Amino acid sequence: MDATEFRETVEAAKRTELDRLGSSQLLVALTDAELDAESVLRVAAGSEAAAYGTFSSWAEDEDHDAAREAFETVAEQEAEHYERVVAAMDHASDAAESVEAAAEADSGPMHAYLRGRDDTVSRVAGGMVGRSLVSLRTHTQIISFFVNEADEKRADLFRDLKNETKDTLERGLELLDGGRETDDDWERARTTAEYVVQLAYDDYADALGELGLNPKSVC
């Protein structure tokens, strides 16, 4: 297997979940149906902080040099994303806290699972590939939200964040490809990436269910 086949395999296996995560109902679930700009930005900031917490913790104990450098880079990027999202809030001074403090908040089941990974292949596949596939859908919905709000400045912010998330995905795929993984490694990578997508989907479906909505009706 190579990186291209790996991505295609994961996306094919989780096509339904990714399609539903990419629906307009995603922000309804994430904001508990509070569809206003500040609620969307708070959710986005929390997601960036959670990712910072995951990647910074990995960077502290990762033995693989290239992966450790990648985790350090992504952690710095997520910290910057957090600061940029907070700065975009109408009441940024009230919402501002350090990314380290924000990362200590409940990060949800996906990041709880990711932070428990202790091998390089699972970390790269889960954090840089699986999570990025989910995050790209989230960014797309946030961009659409702000376009509909006629707020191009904030829409452009999330276009930038989405492009940087694409870079993270590509770097993760390159790391997997460059490591010349065995068949067992590729299988572990696939299983991990798919499980991360499933966790994100289950969390989304549970949130919709609490609102009395059925994710299966969303295409």
C-alpha positions in Angstrom: 0.0 0.0 0.0 1.1 3.6 -0.6 -0.2 6.9 0.7 -2.7 7.5 -2.1 -4.2 4.0 -1.7 -4.3 4.4 2.0 -6.3 7.7 1.9 -8.7 6.3 -0.7 -9.2 3.1 1.4 -10.0 5.1 4.5 -12.3 7.6 2.7 -14.1 4.7 1.0 -14.6 2.8 4.2 -16.0 5.9 6.0 -17.7 7.5 3.1 -21.1 7.7 4.8 -19.7 9.0 8.0 -17.6 11.6 6.3 -20.5 12.7 4.1 -22.7 13.2 7.1 -20.0 15.1 9.0 -19.8 17.3 5.9 -23.5 18.2 6.0 -25.0 21.4 7.2 -26.2 19.7 10.3 -22.6 19.5 11.6 -22.7 23.0 13.1 -26.1 22.3 14.6 -24.6 19.4 16.5 -21.4 21.2 17.5 -23.1 24.3 18.8 -26.0 22.6 20.4 -28.2 24.4 17.8 -26.8 27.9 18.8 -26.1 28.9 15.3 -24.6 32.4 15.8 -21.2 33.6 15.0 -19.8 33.6 18.5 -21.0 30.1 19.2 -19.4 28.8 16.0 -16.1 30.6 16.8 -16.1 29.2 20.3 -16.5 25.7 19.0 -13.7 26.3 16.5 -11.4 27.7 19.1 -12.0 24.7 21.4 -11.2 22.3 18.5 -7.9 24.1 17.8 -7.0 24.0 21.5 -7.8 20.3 21.8 -5.6 19.6 18.8 -2.8 21.6 20.3 -3.0 19.6 23.4 -2.8 16.3 21.5 0.1 17.2 19.2 2.1 19.0 21.9 1.8 15.9 24.2 3.0 13.7 21.4 6.0 15.9 20.6 7.2 15.5 24.2 7.8 11.8 24.0 8.0 10.8 20.3 11.1 8.8 19.4 10.8 9.1 15.6 12.6 12.3 14.6 10.6 13.2 11.5 7.3 12.5 13.3 8.4 14.5 16.4 9.2 17.5 14.2 5.9 17.1 12.4 4.0 17.0 15.8 5.9 20.1 17.0 5.0 21.9 13.8 1.3 20.9 14.0 1.1 21.9 17.6 2.5 25.4 16.8 0.1 25.7 13.9 -2.9 24.7 16.1 -1.9 27.2 18.8 -1.7 29.9 16.1 -5.1 28.8 14.8 -6.6 29.1 18.3 -5.2 32.6 18.7 -6.5 33.7 15.3 -10.0 32.3 15.9 -10.2 33.9 19.4 -9.1 37.2 17.8 -12.0 37.0 15.4 -14.5 37.0 18.2 -16.5 40.1 18.8 -15.6 39.9 22.5 -12.1 38.5 22.1 -10.8 40.0 25.3 -13.5 38.2 27.3 -12.8 34.9 25.6 -9.0 35.0 25.6 -7.1 32.4 27.6 -3.9 30.7 26.8 -4.0 27.8 24.4 -2.5 25.6 27.2 -5.3 26.4 29.5 -7.9 25.9 26.8 -6.4 22.6 25.9 -7.1 21.3 29.4 -10.8 21.5 28.8 -12.8 18.4 27.9 -11.5 17.6 24.5 -14.1 15.0 23.5 -13.8 11.3 22.7 -11.7 11.7 19.5 -8.9 13.5 21.2 -9.2 11.3 24.3 -8.5 8.4 22.1 -5.7 10.1 20.1 -3.9 11.1 23.3 -3.8 7.4 24.3 -1.9 6.4 21.2 1.8 5.7 21.9 3.2 4.4 18.6 4.3 6.6 15.7 2.1 4.9 13.0 -1.1 5.3 15.0 -0.3 8.8 15.9 0.4 9.9 12.4 -2.5 8.0 10.9 -5.0 9.0 13.6 -3.9 12.6 14.2 -2.6 13.8 10.9 -4.8 11.8 8.6 -8.0 10.7 10.3 -8.5 13.9 12.3 -7.6 16.1 9.3 -10.3 14.4 7.2 -12.8 15.3 9.8 -11.4 18.8 10.3 -11.6 19.6 6.6 -15.4 18.9 6.7 -15.7 21.2 9.8 -13.8 24.0 8.1 -16.0 23.7 5.0 -19.2 24.1 7.0 -17.8 27.0 9.0 -16.8 28.7 5.7 -20.3 28.2 4.4 -21.8 29.6 7.6 -19.8 32.8 7.3 -20.4 33.1 3.6 -24.2 32.9 4.3 -23.7 35.6 7.0 -22.0 37.8 4.4 -18.9 37.8 6.6 -16.1 37.3 4.1 -13.3 38.2 6.6 -14.2 35.3 8.8 -14.9 33.1 5.9 -11.4 33.9 4.6 -9.9 33.1 8.0 -11.3 29.6 7.8 -10.3 29.1 4.2 -6.7 29.7 5.4 -7.1 27.3 8.3 -8.6 24.7 5.9 -5.6 25.0 3.5 -3.2 24.6 6.4 -5.1 21.5 7.5 -4.8 20.1 4.0 -1.0 20.6 4.4 -1.1 18.6 7.7 -3.0 15.8 6.0 -0.5 15.7 3.1 2.5 15.7 5.5 0.9 12.8 7.5 0.5 10.8 4.3 4.1 11.5 3.3 5.3 10.4 6.7 3.4 7.1 6.4 4.7 6.6 2.8 8.3 7.5 3.7 8.5 5.1 6.6 8.2 2.1 4.3 5.7 0.5 6.6 5.0 -3.2 6.6 1.6 -4.6 5.8 0.9 -4.8 9.5 1.8 -1.1 9.9 -0.5 -0.1 7.1 -3.3 -2.1 8.6 -2.8 -0.5 12.0 -2.7 2.9 10.3 -6.0 2.2 8.4 -7.7 0.9 11.5 -6.7 3.9 13.6 -7.6 6.5 11.0 -11.0 4.9 10.4 -11.7 4.6 14.1 -10.9 8.3 14.6 -13.5 9.2 11.9 -16.0 6.8 13.5 -15.5 8.5 16.9 -16.0 11.9 15.5 -19.2 10.7 13.7 -20.6 8.9 16.8 -20.1 12.1 18.8 -21.8 14.1 16.1 -24.7 11.6 15.9 -25.1 11.6 19.7 -25.3 15.4 19.7 -27.9 15.4 17.0 -29.9 12.7 18.8 -30.0 14.8 22.0 -31.5 17.6 19.8 -34.1 15.2 18.5 -32.5 15.0 15.0 -31.6 11.9 13.0 -28.2 11.9 11.3 -29.3 9.1 9.0 -31.7 11.5 7.3 -28.8 13.7 6.3 -27.1 13.0 3.0 
